[in-house]
Amino acid sequence: MTVATTAEPSAAISPQHETSPVVIRADALTKVFDGGVTAVDRANFEIKRGEFVSVVGPSGCGKSTLLRLVAGLLPYTSGNLHVHDERVVDPRGDVGMMFQKATLLEWKTAFENVLLPVQLRRPVTDDDRIRAIELLHLTGLQEFEFTFPQHLSGGMQQRVALARVLNIGAEILLLDEPFGALDEFTRERMNLELMRIVAEVGATSVFVTHNIVEAIFLADRVMVMRTKPGRIAEIVTVPLPRPRPIEIQVTPEFNDIVSRVRTILGGVE
């Protein structure tokens, strides 16, 4: 089976977001690093408000670079990138990023780590403290609010990191393999929690992963990337109802999508 690997794939929006405004738009977005390595080549896509888009592909295909471009952490070489119709030139307050490692301050409790984004901007108020506790509860950390990171499991540390990102006030969440270092059972629980939290706060989310099943389970659409140079091979819509139970992963409908993404990846050189 032949799969097209054009740099300008169809970017069909999932039905539940068809009428939502576009919050992230890339037009021929390109990033070339010193030495001439093209990490992202002419990427074209739109992401609508409240949408969850996964990005999957082989190592070195530009997934993390793409996320950092959207975050404003890297300058792009050519093309255009807009968030809320504003050209991305620097990090934005309405965009939060979460990495594979929780990067918590070991000498601060979970509560203090969640408060950190506020402390860096201004004096902390009682409302800020209440909000931090609410976010810890939202991420399932009741009774662990004042626990230090070394006494938390890897999954719990990632919950703290997620609460901290949410406390930035970000409307857009960029998640760079946040569960990649977790065991399979913890990862599964975190996927369910992330799906619940994102739905509750209404965040627009872009999630990078190497795991095809995880990418499809979480997403409204899956952006499949190729390498050398990093390009979008195809954007696959996931027309499955929400909320999604884990059991959906064994259904024929789900596995048809898994097979399609694997076929696209198999056609990527």
Secondary structure, 3 states (H helix, E strand, C coil): CCCCCCCCCCCCCCHHHCCCCEEEEEEEEEEECCCCCEEEEEEEEEEECCCEEEEECCCCCCHHHHHHHHHCCCCCCEEEEEECCEECCCCCCCEEEECCCCCCCCCCCHHHHHHHHHHCCCCCCHHHHHHHHHHHHHCCCCCCCCCCHHHCCHHHHHHHHHHHHHHCCCCEEEEECCCCCCCHHHHHHHHHHHHHHHHHHCCEEEEEECCHHHHHHHCCEEEEEECCCCEEEEEEECCCCCCCCHHHHHCHHHHHHHHHHHHHHHCCC
